[in-house]
């Protein structure tokens, strides 16, 4: 079955409005199929918005299982608040998050975020999330150790902003389905997805989480299990 996801025509020019509408419908179909098949994902697995932010920084280049151990250590030591992380010595913080990998660098990244929060918003997450989303996103991207995926995870999952999170799973799924080329820049893919879906925080949240499950269980880097994947019916002909 030929995918109807392509927003660009074959010669790379913008598709006509009818094709764009068809693409939007297709993305909604992707979401509905995954939601019906996999059920609610209940993301992000955290107790507070600040814990989401800590997890978003710690999960860079590692599995969530490793992050969970680090989060548990911080919770045990009562360090999952901005003030507590501001006061804890850097070396101790690094030891506590060792399981997350690159722990010295990540300890510095956490401290950088805390300094940013203190300098810009007097340590208040509520005040930070009152900032207009485009402005806050630019500020987050200027913080040491916060790239687009981490910034968007903070905005969506901690701040409940209508920003879609793109990760390696998202890129792999949509490039294999002909939505974008494999080397698509982060911002281009994010913009395409946001343009093709209604701006809805809960749907963005759930769709990203569902795509992660597809990437983990079926759309693997090697030996993908396309025939078993809920999205297999959308693959381009001959895939």
N, C-alpha and C positions, 0 to 999 in steps of 0.2 A: 504494500500500500504506500503511495507517495505521500510524504509528509506535507501537511498544509501549513507548517509553521513558518516558512520563509517569509520574512518581511521585505527582503531585497529581491529584485527580479534577477534573472540569470545574468544580465549584463552589469549587475551591481547598482543599478539605479533604484530609486525608491519605488516601492510597489504602489499600485493604485489603492484608493481607499477601500474598495471591495476586498482586495487581498489582505489589507491590514485588518479589516474587520474579521475576516476568516481566520487570520492568525490569532487574534485575540480570542475568538471562540475556541480555537484549538488549545490554547494554553488553559483556558477554563476547563476544557475537557480533560486535559492532563491532570489538573488539580482534582477534579471530581472523581476520576478513575482511581487515583492514588488514595484519596480520602476514603472512598468506599472500600477499597481493598485493604488498606493498612490501618485505618482508624485514627483517632486523635493521637498526636505525638507528645503533647504536653511539654513543649519546650518553652523556655530554657530550664534545665534542671537545676534550679537555684532557689534559695529561700528569700533573698532580698535583691533589689536592683544593684546594690554595690557588689554582691556576690556574683551577679551576672558579669559585671565589668571585670572583676578579678579573673573569673573563668575565661572570659573572652581573650584576655591577655595571656593567660597560662596555656590555653589550648593551641597556641601557635606551634606548628611543627610537632605535634604529639597527639596521642589519642586521648579521648575524654576519660578513659579509665585511669590514666596517669594523673590527669588533672584532679579527678575526684579524690585521690589520696592526698594531694597537696592541699586541696580545699578542706578536707577533713582535719589536717594538721593545723591549718589556720583557725578553723572553728574551735578546735580543742583548746587552742591557746588564746581564744577570744580576740582574734586579730582581724575579723572580717568587718571592720568599720574604717572609714577614712582616717579618723583620729588615731586609732590603734596602729594602723599601718604607717602612719606618719611618724609615730614615736618609736616603732620597733627598729633596732639596729639593722643595717643592710645585711650584714653577715648572717645574723640569725634568721632573717627573712629568707635568705637564699637557702639556708639549710632546711627550712621547713617546706619549701616548695621544690626540693631536689627531684622528686619523682616526676615532675613535669618536664624535665629535660631543659638544657640551656638555662639552668636555674639562676646562675649569676646574672646573666643578661636580663632574664625575666624579672628578677628582683629589682634591677635598675629601672625597668620599664614600669613596674608598679609604682615605684617611688616617683618616677617622672609624672605619672598620671596624678598622683596625690599632690605633687607640687603645683601642677596645672589647676587642679580643683581648688586648692587653697588660694592661689594667686588670682584666679579669674572669678571664683564664685564663693569665696570665704569658706570653702570646704563643704558647701551645700549641693547635693545632687539635685534636690528639688529646684534650686535656683538655676543650676546648669541646664536642666531639661526644659526650663521656661524659655530658653534662648531659641530663636527661630532655627528650624532644622538645618537649612543650608549653611547658616552662619556657624552653628555648633559643629557641623560636620567638618568644615574647614579648620576650625580650631582644634578639633580632635586629631585631624591628620597632621597637624603641626607638632603634636606631642611625640617625643621620642618613643619609638617602638609601637606606634599605632598606625597601621596601614588601612587601606580601604575596607578590607573584610572585617577587621577588628572594630573599626569605627562604626561600620554599619550594624554589626552585631550589638554594639553598645546602644545605638540609636533605636533599633527595632526591639530588642529583647529587654533592655533595661529602661529605655525611655518611651517605649510604645509609640515610636514614630513610624510613619509609613515609608520606610526605606527597605528595599529588598537586599538581602545578603547574598552575595555571589561567592561561592567557594569552588574548590576543585571538582567536587561532585556535580555541581550545577553546570559548570563549563563542560565537563565530560558528557553528561547526558544530552545537553542541547547541541553540542557540536556533532555528536553521533547521529542526532535526529535532524541535522541539516538546518537548524535554526541559526547557527553562527559557525564561522570557521574555528578550528581548534585553537588558533592563536589569537582569538578575539580579546581585545583589551578589557579589563575589568569594567571600566565605566561604560563601555559600549554595550556589553551584555546586560549590565544592571539597567541601563536606560531602556533597552528593548523589552525586557521583562516588565518593567514598571509601566511602559507605554501600552503593553498588551493586556494588562490586568487592571481591574478597578483598584484604586488606591484604598486599600483596606489592611489595617495593621494585622488583624487576626488571620487573614488569608495569607499575607506575606509570611507571617510567622509559621503557619502550618505548611505552606507550600515548600518553603526552604527546608523544613524538617523532613518532609516527605521525600524530597529529592535527595537528601542525605541518605535516607534508607535505601533508595534506589541505587545510589552509587556504591553503598557498602555491600548490598546483597546481590545485585544483578549487574549493574553497569560498571564492572570492574575494569581496572587498567588492562589486565590481561585475561583472556578467556572469559569474556562477558557472557552472561546467561540470558541472552536476548529472548529466547523462546519462552522462558519462564517469567520474564519481567512483565509487570502490569502494563508498562508502556510499549511493549513489543509491537502492538498493533499500529503504532504511530511511526515505526521506522520507515525510512525511505525504501522504495522498491529496490531489491537486489542487495540489501544490506546483509 
